[in-house]
Amino acid sequence: QRKPEVEAPPQPQAESQPLKKRPKPKVEAPLEPGWRRLVRRFCCGQDERRASANQKMHVIPATYCGITGQQLNELAEEVASKFTGAKENPSVYVVVDEIIKPKCKSDAVSYAVLKNAEGLDCSTFVTHAWFEPFLEFVGALMEYFGAGFYRRVFWICFTANPQTWADSELNTWLGPSPWRSAFAEAIKHCQEFVVVRNRNGNIYTRLWCVAEVVYVIAYTNTDVTIIGEMPPRTRATGGGIGVGADCSKKSDLDSLRGAIEYTTREKGWSDDFLSSLIAQIIQAAPGTVLKRQ
């Protein structure tokens, strides 16, 4: 049988040649005009049979999966209206399951892309734990940034990543390793790194939170801003904190711990460097900024 002809991806052009003169790859699904610029940059050679919804997530780079403070505030208003009485101020887990997933299921995109179809360039990476009360999380950001909150563009994992995808698809989106994941790309790209603590527990019992602070300290010069309250008498060190932390997907444990241990060796950090860093963040007053330069 004759093999179908496949159009070769466009050859690189000289930087001086305008982008509009580059040949456009063929795609089956029609895309909005604003997408085509990004298709040329990020989708050449990808499987053209991919569903258009999944194609949107692959077209938009991780660093453009942002949500504005205004959009986050609107989500908080919806949460406050939906969950009342004994159910008020639910955790992020509940908000994702009962609001974000149903909204995003039919389009198979992240909440950030659902709200911003062409993507928004992120400026502020937010690290946090899903067991936090959602309204407390939004309130901490709003209180710290003040009037600047509403127009700021945040990278937040539960809005940036597609929550309805199967694990196999999500793993492709996140990347082959923690240090090449969407999280790492966003941390490296953003000008701000904000740690949002909460009154429900120690975020550094969650391994992704540990990995994120390791990456920002090891591979960027970005300042670390610490906001939010901690529970009284929170342990700063010990079992289940730092490298010994846990994560929701057991398949992530080995890769995250391996990445953290590799960086510790690569940077020549002492055995207590990471535990001291985590203790400093846990014990800091809200609004503390760890200066890197």
Secondary structure as UniProt FT lines:
FT   TURN            15..16
FT   HELIX           19..21
FT   HELIX           33..42
FT   TURN            44..45
FT   TURN            48..49
FT   HELIX           52..59
FT   HELIX           62..64
FT   STRAND          67..68
FT   HELIX           69..82
FT   HELIX           85..87
FT   HELIX           92..95
FT   HELIX           96..100
FT   HELIX           101..104
FT   TURN            105..108
FT   HELIX           111..115
FT   TURN            117..118
FT   STRAND          124..127
FT   TURN            130..131
FT   HELIX           134..145
FT   HELIX           146..149
FT   TURN            150..151
FT   STRAND          153..155
FT   HELIX           157..160
FT   TURN            163..164
FT   HELIX           167..174
FT   HELIX           178..180
FT   HELIX           182..189
FT   STRAND          192..196
FT   TURN            199..200
FT   HELIX           203..205
FT   HELIX           207..219
FT   STRAND          224..227
FT   TURN            232..233
FT   TURN            239..240
FT   HELIX           242..244
FT   HELIX           251..267
FT   TURN            271..272
FT   HELIX           273..283
FT   TURN            286..287
FT   STRAND          288..290
//
